[in-house]
Amino acid sequence: MVYLLALGSPTLPVATSAWSAWTSGYAQCWGSIQGYEFLTFGPLFGHQYTQVWVNLSGIQDAFMSSHDSDYFKNSRLAVLTQNAYAIANPLAWQGYGANLWGLTACDGPGDFQIA
């Protein structure tokens, strides 16, 4: 969101190279999870936060265009991925299932740590 505001500022816009710098690591985050291929980011807020204010449907940059996608489609795939994970529930978490549509950043109960 901050990058969009900075790029579109009518008074002090940042150089368009700022977007290229921001997206330079995207290739390492492109992957396949639960049968869906998309630009990954674990918590759903990373996919959806900006879309509270900006309609990203049909918005492509060079990276998304090269993957025949846009940021809205990418976010949709992230939600579908998380729902598929909740249905599969490989770690047998209580409450996971078809009605869970996504996970976001949070602290879990107690001192639980993944080894």
Buried (B, 14 or more C-beta within 10 A) or exposed (E): EEBBEBBEEEEEEBEEEEBEEBBEEBEEEBEEBBEBBBBBEEBBBBBBBBBEEBEBEEBBBEBBEEBEBBBBBBBBBBBBBBBBBBEEEEEEEEEBEEEBEBBEEEEEEEEEEEE
